Amino acid sequence: MRLVLIGPPGAGKGTQATLLGRRFGIPHISTGDLFRENVSHGTPLGQEARRYLDAGELVPDHVTGAMVRRRLEEPDARRGFLLDGFPRTVEQAHALTTILARTGAVLDAVVEFDAPEHIVVERLRGRGRSDDTEEVIRHRQQVYRRQTAPLLAHYTDIVLTVHAVGTVEEITDRALEALADLPGAA
Ligand code: AMP
């Protein structure tokens, strides 16, 4: 199964992606995690990405796209994947289509985790990652609304919306129910 997870920062995409990836036996690929690993290892990519993460801005597409392409070319991603945090713009969605087309692959679904802003902001305040300061939290919500939310219209034919307020288990159950009809979800 090839899935993209979309939702505002704090919607719980990362937690759900880990659980769903285990369930379906496909890798959970988080661009935020890949960037943070590069930052902590001090790689050239990490050095370039760091200031964007700190500011809550999107890392430029040429950096992000190349990183995702390399990751998707690894053998474990051949059979499927859960992309968490990519694409985040319509341009990145086009780049993803191009990457997948090289092997004749297409996305099966885009899962939208939907939760009101005051709830996701409250979750982020309690999380304490280095980009979870009040100002950066607000800015990342704005980036989501302006740059990422338009993807829902772009993917309208394959979007499955999951109500993302509740316990982790409740939200996983809703996601599994939404995905139940896809091939490979049994
Ligand atoms: P996340 O872990 O998904 O909240 O992402 C943390 C940060 O990584 C974001 O605020 C961006 O700075 C950067 N980032 C993650 N994914 C992308 C992406 N697809 N495009 C550009 N920047 C990204």
Boltz pocket constraint, residues with backbone or C-beta under 6 A from the ligand:
constraints:
  - pocket:
      binder: B
      contacts: [[A, 9], [A, 31], [A, 32], [A, 33], [A, 35], [A, 49], [A, 52], [A, 53], [A, 54], [A, 56], [A, 57], [A, 58], [A, 59], [A, 60], [A, 64], [A, 84], [A, 85], [A, 86], [A, 87], [A, 88], [A, 92], [A, 140]]
      max_distance: 6.0
